[in-house]
Amino acid sequence: MEFVVAEDEVWLSAFGVLPHTEAVSGDHLVREVRLPLSESEELHVTWDLTAWSVRVRYSRASDVIVDVYREQVSLVTIDDHRSGPVLRWTTTRKAAAAG
């Protein structure tokens, strides 16, 4: 099993921005996309390839309005929808180690 994320070109096509290394961690396995929604609103998506996690934050001015964090993610996709692109993720439980 592996953690699969939409290719950079898909992000660019859907949202007009490319993913890059997360500024806070500086870890090249933690990626982020910042999507400006208005002058004061932003959607910030990060994913960690080693932790199999995704975080989506919606901010207005300097206030975080919504913060969703999910672990055990195996797939992150961007789907076309009539109203615009839709970010989706699929989770899976990792099998417990036999002991």
N, C-alpha and C positions, 0 to 999 in steps of 0.2 A: 504494500500500500504506500502511496506517496501523496504529497500535498501538491495539488495542481492549481495554478492561478492563471487567469486569462493573460495572454501575451501582451506585451507593452503596446503593440500596434492596435490591439482591440480597445485598450483604455484610451489611446489617442483618438481613435475613430469615434468612440462613443462620447467622450467627455472633453476632448481637445487638449488633454494634458498627458504627459508620460509619467509613469511611476519612477521613483528614485529612492536611493538609500534614505532611511528615516534620519532626519536631522538630529533628533534628541539622542538616539542611541549611537549613531554613527556605524552601526553594524550593517554590513552589506547584505545580510540575510533578513533584515527587517526593512520592508519596503513601505512606501507611503505615496498617496495621491491626495493633493489638496484641491478641492473643487470650489471655486468662488461661486456663490449663488446670487449674491448682490453685493453692494458696497460694504454691508455689515454682516453678511451671513456666509458661512463656509461649511462644507462637508469634508471631513478629514477621515480618510480610510487608511488603515495600516494593517499589514499582515506580517507574521513572523514565520518564516519557512522552517525553522527548527522547532518551534513550539506548536506549530499547526494551529495558530490562532489568528483571529480577525477582530479588529476594533473599528467601529464606525462612530464618529462624533459629529454632531451638528452644533455649530456655535453661532450665536448672534452677538455681535460686538465682542466683548471679552468673556461672555457667559456661555458655558457649555449647557445646552438645553437638553440634548439627548446623548447618552454615552452607552453604546451596546458593545459588549465584549463576548466573544465566543471562542471556546477551545475545542480541540478535536475536529477541526475543519479539514476536510479532504479535498474540497473543490470550491473555487471561487470563479464565477462566470459573470458575464454581462450579457443580458438578453435584450433584444429589441422589443419595444412595446409601443403601441400607438401613442401613448403619452410621453414617451422618451425612454432612454436606457434604464434598465433595472439591474441592480447589483444583487446577485444571489450567491449563497454559500450552502454547501452540503456538509453535514457533520457525520462522523462515524466514531464509534467507540473502538479504541485500540484494544487488542486482545491482551489479557493479563498474561504475564510471563509465567511459564510452568515452573514449578519449584520442587 
